[in-house]
Amino acid sequence: MSENIELETNPSWSLKTERHLAAIRTAVAGQEDRETEARMEVIRHKPSDQEERRQKLIYVVAYLLASKEDLTPEEVELVLRGPTSVQGH
């Protein structure tokens, strides 16, 4: 992938996952492009804290297991980026 993909914080995490789930349902009806766009929105999401980072990882892992799809190396990097320090420790 030659484009430079950056993490995004807006819209909210819950809205991005809702859009992705809706797009998955429509992909069954032949609208795969919409699902791909929504999946990338989830992958590009920049978690606001450790809890949201954990939720993102769980969501993406569950999606990958259910869909049996792979991520590109760039997508893996985006999924793993985000807050890494635990506050108070």
PDB file with one MODEL, atoms N, CA, C and O in Angstrom:
MODEL        1
ATOM      1  N   MET A   1       0.856  -1.163   0.000  1.00  0.00           N
ATOM      2  CA  MET A   1       0.000   0.000   0.000  1.00  0.00           C
ATOM      3  C   MET A   1       0.901   1.224   0.000  1.00  0.00           C
ATOM      4  O   MET A   1       1.712   1.385   0.912  1.00  0.00           O
ATOM      5  N   SER A   2       0.782   2.084  -0.992  1.00  0.00           N
ATOM      6  CA  SER A   2       1.676   3.211  -1.123  1.00  0.00           C
ATOM      7  C   SER A   2       1.166   4.471  -0.444  1.00  0.00           C
ATOM      8  O   SER A   2       1.944   5.399  -0.222  1.00  0.00           O
ATOM      9  N   GLU A   3      -0.097   4.534  -0.112  1.00  0.00           N
ATOM     10  CA  GLU A   3      -0.625   5.728   0.528  1.00  0.00           C
ATOM     11  C   GLU A   3      -0.245   5.758   2.001  1.00  0.00           C
ATOM     12  O   GLU A   3      -0.061   4.717   2.632  1.00  0.00           O
ATOM     13  N   ASN A   4      -0.132   6.976   2.540  1.00  0.00           N
ATOM     14  CA  ASN A   4       0.210   7.153   3.944  1.00  0.00           C
ATOM     15  C   ASN A   4      -1.088   7.226   4.750  1.00  0.00           C
ATOM     16  O   ASN A   4      -1.829   8.204   4.652  1.00  0.00           O
ATOM     17  N   ILE A   5      -1.355   6.211   5.530  1.00  0.00           N
ATOM     18  CA  ILE A   5      -2.584   6.145   6.304  1.00  0.00           C
ATOM     19  C   ILE A   5      -2.278   6.581   7.720  1.00  0.00           C
ATOM     20  O   ILE A   5      -1.324   6.096   8.329  1.00  0.00           O
ATOM     21  N   GLU A   6      -3.075   7.489   8.250  1.00  0.00           N
ATOM     22  CA  GLU A   6      -2.897   7.987   9.612  1.00  0.00           C
ATOM     23  C   GLU A   6      -4.089   7.593  10.472  1.00  0.00           C
ATOM     24  O   GLU A   6      -5.175   7.308   9.967  1.00  0.00           O
ATOM     25  N   LEU A   7      -3.867   7.584  11.768  1.00  0.00           N
ATOM     26  CA  LEU A   7      -4.940   7.294  12.709  1.00  0.00           C
ATOM     27  C   LEU A   7      -5.881   8.485  12.803  1.00  0.00           C
ATOM     28  O   LEU A   7      -5.464   9.631  12.631  1.00  0.00           O
ATOM     29  N   GLU A   8      -7.166   8.206  13.080  1.00  0.00           N
ATOM     30  CA  GLU A   8      -8.182   9.246  13.206  1.00  0.00           C
ATOM     31  C   GLU A   8      -8.900   9.092  14.543  1.00  0.00           C
ATOM     32  O   GLU A   8      -9.091   7.975  15.024  1.00  0.00           O
ATOM     33  N   THR A   9      -9.294  10.204  15.137  1.00  0.00           N
ATOM     34  CA  THR A   9     -10.041  10.139  16.387  1.00  0.00           C
ATOM     35  C   THR A   9     -11.532  10.404  16.199  1.00  0.00           C
ATOM     36  O   THR A   9     -12.332   9.996  17.041  1.00  0.00           O
ATOM     37  N   ASN A  10     -11.923  11.066  15.131  1.00  0.00           N
ATOM     38  CA  ASN A  10     -13.334  11.392  14.931  1.00  0.00           C
ATOM     39  C   ASN A  10     -13.868  10.630  13.742  1.00  0.00           C
ATOM     40  O   ASN A  10     -13.098  10.428  12.803  1.00  0.00           O
ATOM     41  N   PRO A  11     -15.087  10.195  13.688  1.00  0.00           N
ATOM     42  CA  PRO A  11     -16.057  10.210  14.774  1.00  0.00           C
ATOM     43  C   PRO A  11     -15.700   9.210  15.871  1.00  0.00           C
ATOM     44  O   PRO A  11     -14.626   8.609  15.855  1.00  0.00           O
ATOM     45  N   SER A  12     -16.595   9.046  16.801  1.00  0.00           N
ATOM     46  CA  SER A  12     -16.330   8.222  17.977  1.00  0.00           C
ATOM     47  C   SER A  12     -16.132   6.751  17.622  1.00  0.00           C
ATOM     48  O   SER A  12     -16.553   6.288  16.562  1.00  0.00           O
ATOM     49  N   TRP A  13     -15.485   6.033  18.528  1.00  0.00           N
ATOM     50  CA  TRP A  13     -15.242   4.595  18.365  1.00  0.00           C
ATOM     51  C   TRP A  13     -16.545   3.842  18.175  1.00  0.00           C
ATOM     52  O   TRP A  13     -16.650   3.013  17.272  1.00  0.00           O
ATOM     53  N   SER A  14     -17.536   4.111  19.004  1.00  0.00           N
ATOM     54  CA  SER A  14     -18.794   3.358  18.909  1.00  0.00           C
ATOM     55  C   SER A  14     -19.493   3.611  17.576  1.00  0.00           C
ATOM     56  O   SER A  14     -20.080   2.692  17.004  1.00  0.00           O
ATOM     57  N   LEU A  15     -19.437   4.832  17.079  1.00  0.00           N
ATOM     58  CA  LEU A  15     -20.057   5.124  15.787  1.00  0.00           C
ATOM     59  C   LEU A  15     -19.332   4.382  14.663  1.00  0.00           C
ATOM     60  O   LEU A  15     -19.970   3.871  13.742  1.00  0.00           O
ATOM     61  N   LYS A  16     -18.000   4.321  14.736  1.00  0.00           N
ATOM     62  CA  LYS A  16     -17.241   3.609  13.706  1.00  0.00           C
ATOM     63  C   LYS A  16     -17.567   2.119  13.705  1.00  0.00           C
ATOM     64  O   LYS A  16     -17.720   1.521  12.640  1.00  0.00           O
ATOM     65  N   THR A  17     -17.673   1.519  14.876  1.00  0.00           N
ATOM     66  CA  THR A  17     -17.985   0.087  14.918  1.00  0.00           C
ATOM     67  C   THR A  17     -19.420  -0.173  14.467  1.00  0.00           C
ATOM     68  O   THR A  17     -19.686  -1.180  13.811  1.00  0.00           O
ATOM     69  N   GLU A  18     -20.345   0.719  14.810  1.00  0.00           N
ATOM     70  CA  GLU A  18     -21.729   0.566  14.340  1.00  0.00           C
ATOM     71  C   GLU A  18     -21.784   0.640  12.814  1.00  0.00           C
ATOM     72  O   GLU A  18     -22.481  -0.150  12.177  1.00  0.00           O
ATOM     73  N   ARG A  19     -21.051   1.588  12.230  1.00  0.00           N
ATOM     74  CA  ARG A  19     -21.019   1.705  10.766  1.00  0.00           C
ATOM     75  C   ARG A  19     -20.434   0.449  10.134  1.00  0.00           C
ATOM     76  O   ARG A  19     -20.932  -0.032   9.116  1.00  0.00           O
ATOM     77  N   HIS A  20     -19.373  -0.079  10.743  1.00  0.00           N
ATOM     78  CA  HIS A  20     -18.738  -1.272  10.183  1.00  0.00           C
ATOM     79  C   HIS A  20     -19.689  -2.459  10.239  1.00  0.00           C
ATOM     80  O   HIS A  20     -19.813  -3.194   9.260  1.00  0.00           O
ATOM     81  N   LEU A  21     -20.356  -2.655  11.361  1.00  0.00           N
ATOM     82  CA  LEU A  21     -21.302  -3.777  11.473  1.00  0.00           C
ATOM     83  C   LEU A  21     -22.441  -3.636  10.465  1.00  0.00           C
ATOM     84  O   LEU A  21     -22.866  -4.622   9.864  1.00  0.00           O
ATOM     85  N   ALA A  22     -22.934  -2.412  10.282  1.00  0.00           N
ATOM     86  CA  ALA A  22     -23.986  -2.189   9.281  1.00  0.00           C
ATOM     87  C   ALA A  22     -23.457  -2.474   7.878  1.00  0.00           C
ATOM     88  O   ALA A  22     -24.167  -3.041   7.048  1.00  0.00           O
ATOM     89  N   ALA A  23     -22.227  -2.084   7.616  1.00  0.00           N
ATOM     90  CA  ALA A  23     -21.635  -2.323   6.302  1.00  0.00           C
ATOM     91  C   ALA A  23     -21.411  -3.808   6.047  1.00  0.00           C
ATOM     92  O   ALA A  23     -21.546  -4.269   4.914  1.00  0.00           O
ATOM     93  N   ILE A  24     -21.072  -4.556   7.085  1.00  0.00           N
ATOM     94  CA  ILE A  24     -20.920  -6.010   6.936  1.00  0.00           C
ATOM     95  C   ILE A  24     -22.238  -6.617   6.501  1.00  0.00           C
ATOM     96  O   ILE A  24     -22.274  -7.474   5.618  1.00  0.00           O
ATOM     97  N   ARG A  25     -23.318  -6.175   7.118  1.00  0.00           N
ATOM     98  CA  ARG A  25     -24.639  -6.699   6.746  1.00  0.00           C
ATOM     99  C   ARG A  25     -24.977  -6.357   5.297  1.00  0.00           C
ATOM    100  O   ARG A  25     -25.557  -7.184   4.594  1.00  0.00           O
ATOM    101  N   THR A  26     -24.627  -5.162   4.840  1.00  0.00           N
ATOM    102  CA  THR A  26     -24.931  -4.791   3.453  1.00  0.00           C
ATOM    103  C   THR A  26     -23.974  -5.455   2.481  1.00  0.00           C
ATOM    104  O   THR A  26     -24.318  -5.642   1.314  1.00  0.00           O
ATOM    105  N   ALA A  27     -22.770  -5.820   2.936  1.00  0.00           N
ATOM    106  CA  ALA A  27     -21.814  -6.504   2.052  1.00  0.00           C
ATOM    107  C   ALA A  27     -22.372  -7.834   1.583  1.00  0.00           C
ATOM    108  O   ALA A  27     -22.096  -8.279   0.469  1.00  0.00           O
ATOM    109  N   VAL A  28     -23.155  -8.459   2.437  1.00  0.00           N
ATOM    110  CA  VAL A  28     -23.801  -9.713   2.054  1.00  0.00           C
ATOM    111  C   VAL A  28     -24.729  -9.466   0.869  1.00  0.00           C
ATOM    112  O   VAL A  28     -24.953 -10.353   0.044  1.00  0.00           O
ATOM    113  N   ALA A  29     -25.260  -8.256   0.798  1.00  0.00           N
ATOM    114  CA  ALA A  29     -26.165  -7.906  -0.295  1.00  0.00           C
ATOM    115  C   ALA A  29     -25.420  -7.346  -1.499  1.00  0.00           C
ATOM    116  O   ALA A  29     -26.043  -6.781  -2.398  1.00  0.00           O
ATOM    117  N   GLY A  30     -24.089  -7.494  -1.534  1.00  0.00           N
ATOM    118  CA  GLY A  30     -23.327  -7.093  -2.701  1.00  0.00           C
ATOM    119  C   GLY A  30     -22.705  -5.716  -2.645  1.00  0.00           C
ATOM    120  O   GLY A  30     -22.334  -5.176  -3.688  1.00  0.00           O
ATOM    121  N   GLN A  31     -22.575  -5.121  -1.457  1.00  0.00           N
ATOM    122  CA  GLN A  31     -21.982  -3.790  -1.337  1.00  0.00           C
ATOM    123  C   GLN A  31     -20.661  -3.872  -0.569  1.00  0.00           C
ATOM    124  O   GLN A  31     -20.509  -3.268   0.492  1.00  0.00           O
ATOM    125  N   GLU A  32     -19.707  -4.632  -1.123  1.00  0.00           N
ATOM    126  CA  GLU A  32     -18.430  -4.870  -0.452  1.00  0.00           C
ATOM    127  C   GLU A  32     -17.606  -3.609  -0.261  1.00  0.00           C
ATOM    128  O   GLU A  32     -16.881  -3.495   0.728  1.00  0.00           O
ATOM    129  N   ASP A  33     -17.700  -2.648  -1.194  1.00  0.00           N
ATOM    130  CA  ASP A  33     -16.926  -1.407  -1.072  1.00  0.00           C
ATOM    131  C   ASP A  33     -17.272  -0.662   0.204  1.00  0.00           C
ATOM    132  O   ASP A  33     -16.391  -0.114   0.865  1.00  0.00           O
ATOM    133  N   ARG A  34     -18.533  -0.640   0.547  1.00  0.00           N
ATOM    134  CA  ARG A  34     -18.973   0.046   1.768  1.00  0.00           C
ATOM    135  C   ARG A  34     -18.384  -0.626   2.997  1.00  0.00           C
ATOM    136  O   ARG A  34     -17.987   0.054   3.943  1.00  0.00           O
ATOM    137  N   GLU A  35     -18.322  -1.948   2.997  1.00  0.00           N
ATOM    138  CA  GLU A  35     -17.735  -2.680   4.126  1.00  0.00           C
ATOM    139  C   GLU A  35     -16.254  -2.393   4.248  1.00  0.00           C
ATOM    140  O   GLU A  35     -15.742  -2.218   5.354  1.00  0.00           O
ATOM    141  N   THR A  36     -15.562  -2.342   3.124  1.00  0.00           N
ATOM    142  CA  THR A  36     -14.124  -2.054   3.126  1.00  0.00           C
ATOM    143  C   THR A  36     -13.856  -0.664   3.692  1.00  0.00           C
ATOM    144  O   THR A  36     -12.947  -0.490   4.503  1.00  0.00           O
ATOM    145  N   GLU A  37     -14.634   0.320   3.274  1.00  0.00           N
ATOM    146  CA  GLU A  37     -14.475   1.687   3.789  1.00  0.00           C
ATOM    147  C   GLU A  37     -14.720   1.733   5.295  1.00  0.00           C
ATOM    148  O   GLU A  37     -13.967   2.373   6.029  1.00  0.00           O
ATOM    149  N   ALA A  38     -15.754   1.068   5.746  1.00  0.00           N
ATOM    150  CA  ALA A  38     -16.076   1.069   7.179  1.00  0.00           C
ATOM    151  C   ALA A  38     -15.004   0.313   7.975  1.00  0.00           C
ATOM    152  O   ALA A  38     -14.657   0.722   9.084  1.00  0.00           O
ATOM    153  N   ARG A  39     -14.484  -0.771   7.425  1.00  0.00           N
ATOM    154  CA  ARG A  39     -13.421  -1.526   8.096  1.00  0.00           C
ATOM    155  C   ARG A  39     -12.184  -0.661   8.246  1.00  0.00           C
ATOM    156  O   ARG A  39     -11.552  -0.664   9.302  1.00  0.00           O
ATOM    157  N   MET A  40     -11.830   0.080   7.202  1.00  0.00           N
ATOM    158  CA  MET A  40     -10.667   0.957   7.277  1.00  0.00           C
ATOM    159  C   MET A  40     -10.883   2.090   8.277  1.00  0.00           C
ATOM    160  O   MET A  40      -9.934   2.532   8.923  1.00  0.00           O
ATOM    161  N   GLU A  41     -12.103   2.555   8.409  1.00  0.00           N
ATOM    162  CA  GLU A  41     -12.397   3.588   9.403  1.00  0.00           C
ATOM    163  C   GLU A  41     -12.122   3.046  10.809  1.00  0.00           C
ATOM    164  O   GLU A  41     -11.576   3.758  11.652  1.00  0.00           O
ATOM    165  N   VAL A  42     -12.496   1.799  11.060  1.00  0.00           N
ATOM    166  CA  VAL A  42     -12.221   1.154  12.346  1.00  0.00           C
ATOM    167  C   VAL A  42     -10.716   0.991  12.532  1.00  0.00           C
ATOM    168  O   VAL A  42     -10.189   1.286  13.605  1.00  0.00           O
ATOM    169  N   ILE A  43     -10.029   0.530  11.510  1.00  0.00           N
ATOM    170  CA  ILE A  43      -8.585   0.305  11.608  1.00  0.00           C
ATOM    171  C   ILE A  43      -7.830   1.612  11.834  1.00  0.00           C
ATOM    172  O   ILE A  43      -6.852   1.640  12.581  1.00  0.00           O
ATOM    173  N   ARG A  44      -8.276   2.696  11.194  1.00  0.00           N
ATOM    174  CA  ARG A  44      -7.600   3.988  11.341  1.00  0.00           C
ATOM    175  C   ARG A  44      -7.951   4.707  12.634  1.00  0.00           C
ATOM    176  O   ARG A  44      -7.342   5.729  12.950  1.00  0.00           O
ATOM    177  N   HIS A  45      -8.910   4.204  13.381  1.00  0.00           N
ATOM    178  CA  HIS A  45      -9.339   4.895  14.601  1.00  0.00           C
ATOM    179  C   HIS A  45      -8.191   5.004  15.594  1.00  0.00           C
ATOM    180  O   HIS A  45      -7.504   4.017  15.854  1.00  0.00           O
ATOM    181  N   LYS A  46      -7.974   6.197  16.153  1.00  0.00           N
ATOM    182  CA  LYS A  46      -6.943   6.430  17.165  1.00  0.00           C
ATOM    183  C   LYS A  46      -7.604   6.365  18.535  1.00  0.00           C
ATOM    184  O   LYS A  46      -8.373   7.260  18.888  1.00  0.00           O
ATOM    185  N   PRO A  47      -7.324   5.330  19.310  1.00  0.00           N
ATOM    186  CA  PRO A  47      -7.947   5.199  20.630  1.00  0.00           C
ATOM    187  C   PRO A  47      -7.609   6.378  21.535  1.00  0.00           C
ATOM    188  O   PRO A  47      -6.491   6.893  21.513  1.00  0.00           O
ATOM    189  N   SER A  48      -8.583   6.793  22.324  1.00  0.00           N
ATOM    190  CA  SER A  48      -8.379   7.933  23.214  1.00  0.00           C
ATOM    191  C   SER A  48      -7.732   7.523  24.533  1.00  0.00           C
ATOM    192  O   SER A  48      -7.167   8.362  25.235  1.00  0.00           O
ATOM    193  N   ASP A  49      -7.810   6.241  24.870  1.00  0.00           N
ATOM    194  CA  ASP A  49      -7.216   5.766  26.123  1.00  0.00           C
ATOM    195  C   ASP A  49      -6.978   4.259  26.036  1.00  0.00           C
ATOM    196  O   ASP A  49      -7.283   3.628  25.024  1.00  0.00           O
ATOM    197  N   GLN A  50      -6.434   3.696  27.105  1.00  0.00           N
ATOM    198  CA  GLN A  50      -6.114   2.265  27.127  1.00  0.00           C
ATOM    199  C   GLN A  50      -7.355   1.390  26.949  1.00  0.00           C
ATOM    200  O   GLN A  50      -7.300   0.376  26.252  1.00  0.00           O
ATOM    201  N   GLU A  51      -8.458   1.767  27.565  1.00  0.00           N
ATOM    202  CA  GLU A  51      -9.680   0.968  27.455  1.00  0.00           C
ATOM    203  C   GLU A  51     -10.165   0.925  26.008  1.00  0.00           C
ATOM    204  O   GLU A  51     -10.541  -0.136  25.510  1.00  0.00           O
ATOM    205  N   GLU A  52     -10.158   2.061  25.342  1.00  0.00           N
ATOM    206  CA  GLU A  52     -10.598   2.095  23.948  1.00  0.00           C
ATOM    207  C   GLU A  52      -9.613   1.333  23.054  1.00  0.00           C
ATOM    208  O   GLU A  52     -10.025   0.713  22.074  1.00  0.00           O
ATOM    209  N   ARG A  53      -8.334   1.374  23.380  1.00  0.00           N
ATOM    210  CA  ARG A  53      -7.331   0.606  22.637  1.00  0.00           C
ATOM    211  C   ARG A  53      -7.621  -0.891  22.778  1.00  0.00           C
ATOM    212  O   ARG A  53      -7.561  -1.636  21.799  1.00  0.00           O
ATOM    213  N   ARG A  54      -7.934  -1.322  23.995  1.00  0.00           N
ATOM    214  CA  ARG A  54      -8.271  -2.729  24.246  1.00  0.00           C
ATOM    215  C   ARG A  54      -9.513  -3.122  23.455  1.00  0.00           C
ATOM    216  O   ARG A  54      -9.551  -4.192  22.848  1.00  0.00           O
ATOM    217  N   GLN A  55     -10.528  -2.263  23.458  1.00  0.00           N
ATOM    218  CA  GLN A  55     -11.760  -2.537  22.712  1.00  0.00           C
ATOM    219  C   GLN A  55     -11.480  -2.661  21.214  1.00  0.00           C
ATOM    220  O   GLN A  55     -12.038  -3.524  20.537  1.00  0.00           O
ATOM    221  N   LYS A  56     -10.610  -1.787  20.707  1.00  0.00           N
ATOM    222  CA  LYS A  56     -10.268  -1.833  19.285  1.00  0.00           C
ATOM    223  C   LYS A  56      -9.579  -3.150  18.945  1.00  0.00           C
ATOM    224  O   LYS A  56      -9.917  -3.789  17.949  1.00  0.00           O
ATOM    225  N   LEU A  57      -8.623  -3.554  19.760  1.00  0.00           N
ATOM    226  CA  LEU A  57      -7.914  -4.813  19.506  1.00  0.00           C
ATOM    227  C   LEU A  57      -8.869  -6.004  19.531  1.00  0.00           C
ATOM    228  O   LEU A  57      -8.807  -6.871  18.659  1.00  0.00           O
ATOM    229  N   ILE A  58      -9.742  -6.048  20.518  1.00  0.00           N
ATOM    230  CA  ILE A  58     -10.711  -7.145  20.628  1.00  0.00           C
ATOM    231  C   ILE A  58     -11.637  -7.162  19.410  1.00  0.00           C
ATOM    232  O   ILE A  58     -11.898  -8.220  18.836  1.00  0.00           O
ATOM    233  N   TYR A  59     -12.128  -5.991  19.023  1.00  0.00           N
ATOM    234  CA  TYR A  59     -13.038  -5.891  17.882  1.00  0.00           C
ATOM    235  C   TYR A  59     -12.362  -6.390  16.608  1.00  0.00           C
ATOM    236  O   TYR A  59     -12.938  -7.184  15.865  1.00  0.00           O
ATOM    237  N   VAL A  60     -11.130  -5.919  16.357  1.00  0.00           N
ATOM    238  CA  VAL A  60     -10.437  -6.296  15.128  1.00  0.00           C
ATOM    239  C   VAL A  60     -10.111  -7.789  15.127  1.00  0.00           C
ATOM    240  O   VAL A  60     -10.263  -8.452  14.101  1.00  0.00           O
ATOM    241  N   VAL A  61      -9.670  -8.317  16.251  1.00  0.00           N
ATOM    242  CA  VAL A  61      -9.379  -9.755  16.331  1.00  0.00           C
ATOM    243  C   VAL A  61     -10.644 -10.567  16.075  1.00  0.00           C
ATOM    244  O   VAL A  61     -10.612 -11.540  15.323  1.00  0.00           O
ATOM    245  N   ALA A  62     -11.746 -10.180  16.689  1.00  0.00           N
ATOM    246  CA  ALA A  62     -13.009 -10.899  16.486  1.00  0.00           C
ATOM    247  C   ALA A  62     -13.433 -10.836  15.013  1.00  0.00           C
ATOM    248  O   ALA A  62     -13.887 -11.831  14.448  1.00  0.00           O
ATOM    249  N   TYR A  63     -13.280  -9.670  14.404  1.00  0.00           N
ATOM    250  CA  TYR A  63     -13.621  -9.529  12.989  1.00  0.00           C
ATOM    251  C   TYR A  63     -12.755 -10.447  12.129  1.00  0.00           C
ATOM    252  O   TYR A  63     -13.258 -11.139  11.244  1.00  0.00           O
ATOM    253  N   LEU A  64     -11.451 -10.449  12.396  1.00  0.00           N
ATOM    254  CA  LEU A  64     -10.540 -11.276  11.599  1.00  0.00           C
ATOM    255  C   LEU A  64     -10.855 -12.760  11.751  1.00  0.00           C
ATOM    256  O   LEU A  64     -10.827 -13.506  10.772  1.00  0.00           O
ATOM    257  N   LEU A  65     -11.152 -13.185  12.966  1.00  0.00           N
ATOM    258  CA  LEU A  65     -11.503 -14.596  13.184  1.00  0.00           C
ATOM    259  C   LEU A  65     -12.800 -14.961  12.471  1.00  0.00           C
ATOM    260  O   LEU A  65     -12.898 -16.024  11.858  1.00  0.00           O
ATOM    261  N   ALA A  66     -13.791 -14.084  12.553  1.00  0.00           N
ATOM    262  CA  ALA A  66     -15.089 -14.370  11.929  1.00  0.00           C
ATOM    263  C   ALA A  66     -15.022 -14.316  10.410  1.00  0.00           C
ATOM    264  O   ALA A  66     -15.652 -15.123   9.727  1.00  0.00           O
ATOM    265  N   SER A  67     -14.264 -13.372   9.883  1.00  0.00           N
ATOM    266  CA  SER A  67     -14.226 -13.190   8.430  1.00  0.00           C
ATOM    267  C   SER A  67     -13.145 -14.019   7.749  1.00  0.00           C
ATOM    268  O   SER A  67     -13.184 -14.228   6.536  1.00  0.00           O
ATOM    269  N   LYS A  68     -12.180 -14.491   8.535  1.00  0.00           N
ATOM    270  CA  LYS A  68     -11.032 -15.238   8.006  1.00  0.00           C
ATOM    271  C   LYS A  68     -10.241 -14.417   6.995  1.00  0.00           C
ATOM    272  O   LYS A  68      -9.643 -14.961   6.066  1.00  0.00           O
ATOM    273  N   GLU A  69     -10.246 -13.100   7.189  1.00  0.00           N
ATOM    274  CA  GLU A  69      -9.474 -12.199   6.341  1.00  0.00           C
ATOM    275  C   GLU A  69      -8.138 -11.894   6.996  1.00  0.00           C
ATOM    276  O   GLU A  69      -7.920 -12.214   8.165  1.00  0.00           O
ATOM    277  N   ASP A  70      -7.250 -11.274   6.236  1.00  0.00           N
ATOM    278  CA  ASP A  70      -5.942 -10.861   6.726  1.00  0.00           C
ATOM    279  C   ASP A  70      -5.846  -9.343   6.704  1.00  0.00           C
ATOM    280  O   ASP A  70      -6.576  -8.671   5.974  1.00  0.00           O
ATOM    281  N   LEU A  71      -4.930  -8.809   7.519  1.00  0.00           N
ATOM    282  CA  LEU A  71      -4.598  -7.393   7.464  1.00  0.00           C
ATOM    283  C   LEU A  71      -3.284  -7.236   6.711  1.00  0.00           C
ATOM    284  O   LEU A  71      -2.425  -8.117   6.749  1.00  0.00           O
ATOM    285  N   THR A  72      -3.137  -6.108   6.028  1.00  0.00           N
ATOM    286  CA  THR A  72      -1.850  -5.785   5.415  1.00  0.00           C
ATOM    287  C   THR A  72      -0.900  -5.368   6.535  1.00  0.00           C
ATOM    288  O   THR A  72      -1.358  -5.038   7.630  1.00  0.00           O
ATOM    289  N   PRO A  73       0.412  -5.375   6.288  1.00  0.00           N
ATOM    290  CA  PRO A  73       1.347  -4.900   7.319  1.00  0.00           C
ATOM    291  C   PRO A  73       1.040  -3.469   7.786  1.00  0.00           C
ATOM    292  O   PRO A  73       1.186  -3.157   8.968  1.00  0.00           O
ATOM    293  N   GLU A  74       0.616  -2.605   6.860  1.00  0.00           N
ATOM    294  CA  GLU A  74       0.259  -1.230   7.228  1.00  0.00           C
ATOM    295  C   GLU A  74      -0.956  -1.202   8.144  1.00  0.00           C
ATOM    296  O   GLU A  74      -1.008  -0.415   9.089  1.00  0.00           O
ATOM    297  N   GLU A  75      -1.936  -2.063   7.865  1.00  0.00           N
ATOM    298  CA  GLU A  75      -3.123  -2.128   8.711  1.00  0.00           C
ATOM    299  C   GLU A  75      -2.775  -2.653  10.099  1.00  0.00           C
ATOM    300  O   GLU A  75      -3.310  -2.170  11.097  1.00  0.00           O
ATOM    301  N   VAL A  76      -1.887  -3.632  10.169  1.00  0.00           N
ATOM    302  CA  VAL A  76      -1.451  -4.158  11.472  1.00  0.00           C
ATOM    303  C   VAL A  76      -0.810  -3.038  12.285  1.00  0.00           C
ATOM    304  O   VAL A  76      -1.083  -2.894  13.477  1.00  0.00           O
ATOM    305  N   GLU A  77       0.037  -2.253  11.643  1.00  0.00           N
ATOM    306  CA  GLU A  77       0.690  -1.136  12.333  1.00  0.00           C
ATOM    307  C   GLU A  77      -0.341  -0.154  12.887  1.00  0.00           C
ATOM    308  O   GLU A  77      -0.213   0.312  14.019  1.00  0.00           O
ATOM    309  N   LEU A  78      -1.358   0.158  12.093  1.00  0.00           N
ATOM    310  CA  LEU A  78      -2.399   1.080  12.547  1.00  0.00           C
ATOM    311  C   LEU A  78      -3.201   0.507  13.711  1.00  0.00           C
ATOM    312  O   LEU A  78      -3.550   1.229  14.645  1.00  0.00           O
ATOM    313  N   VAL A  79      -3.488  -0.772  13.654  1.00  0.00           N
ATOM    314  CA  VAL A  79      -4.253  -1.405  14.735  1.00  0.00           C
ATOM    315  C   VAL A  79      -3.469  -1.359  16.040  1.00  0.00           C
ATOM    316  O   VAL A  79      -4.049  -1.165  17.108  1.00  0.00           O
ATOM    317  N   LEU A  80      -2.170  -1.533  15.957  1.00  0.00           N
ATOM    318  CA  LEU A  80      -1.348  -1.592  17.167  1.00  0.00           C
ATOM    319  C   LEU A  80      -0.948  -0.227  17.707  1.00  0.00           C
ATOM    320  O   LEU A  80      -0.502  -0.131  18.851  1.00  0.00           O
ATOM    321  N   ARG A  81      -1.095   0.825  16.918  1.00  0.00           N
ATOM    322  CA  ARG A  81      -0.757   2.169  17.390  1.00  0.00           C
ATOM    323  C   ARG A  81      -1.791   2.675  18.367  1.00  0.00           C
ATOM    324  O   ARG A  81      -2.949   2.261  18.322  1.00  0.00           O
ATOM    325  N   GLY A  82      -1.386   3.558  19.240  1.00  0.00           N
ATOM    326  CA  GLY A  82      -2.313   4.173  20.177  1.00  0.00           C
ATOM    327  C   GLY A  82      -1.667   4.313  21.525  1.00  0.00           C
ATOM    328  O   GLY A  82      -0.469   4.064  21.662  1.00  0.00           O
ATOM    329  N   PRO A  83      -2.428   4.705  22.532  1.00  0.00           N
ATOM    330  CA  PRO A  83      -1.861   4.866  23.869  1.00  0.00           C
ATOM    331  C   PRO A  83      -1.218   3.573  24.334  1.00  0.00           C
ATOM    332  O   PRO A  83      -1.844   2.514  24.284  1.00  0.00           O
ATOM    333  N   THR A  84       0.023   3.647  24.785  1.00  0.00           N
ATOM    334  CA  THR A  84       0.716   2.445  25.218  1.00  0.00           C
ATOM    335  C   THR A  84       1.058   2.463  26.697  1.00  0.00           C
ATOM    336  O   THR A  84       1.398   1.424  27.263  1.00  0.00           O
ATOM    337  N   SER A  85       0.976   3.606  27.323  1.00  0.00           N
ATOM    338  CA  SER A  85       1.309   3.648  28.749  1.00  0.00           C
ATOM    339  C   SER A  85       0.042   3.550  29.575  1.00  0.00           C
ATOM    340  O   SER A  85      -1.014   4.058  29.195  1.00  0.00           O
ATOM    341  N   VAL A  86       0.167   2.895  30.696  1.00  0.00           N
ATOM    342  CA  VAL A  86      -0.961   2.754  31.613  1.00  0.00           C
ATOM    343  C   VAL A  86      -0.806   3.824  32.678  1.00  0.00           C
ATOM    344  O   VAL A  86       0.184   3.831  33.409  1.00  0.00           O
ATOM    345  N   GLN A  87      -1.758   4.713  32.774  1.00  0.00           N
ATOM    346  CA  GLN A  87      -1.687   5.797  33.736  1.00  0.00           C
ATOM    347  C   GLN A  87      -1.726   5.257  35.153  1.00  0.00           C
ATOM    348  O   GLN A  87      -2.496   4.348  35.463  1.00  0.00           O
ATOM    349  N   GLY A  88      -0.879   5.830  36.018  1.00  0.00           N
ATOM    350  CA  GLY A  88      -0.873   5.425  37.414  1.00  0.00           C
ATOM    351  C   GLY A  88       0.050   4.264  37.709  1.00  0.00           C
ATOM    352  O   GLY A  88       0.133   3.816  38.852  1.00  0.00           O
ATOM    353  N   HIS A  89       0.756   3.758  36.682  1.00  0.00           N
ATOM    354  CA  HIS A  89       1.682   2.634  36.893  1.00  0.00           C
ATOM    355  C   HIS A  89       3.063   3.035  36.487  1.00  0.00           C
ATOM    356  O   HIS A  89       3.992   2.233  36.586  1.00  0.00           O
TER     357      HIS A  89
ENDMDL
END
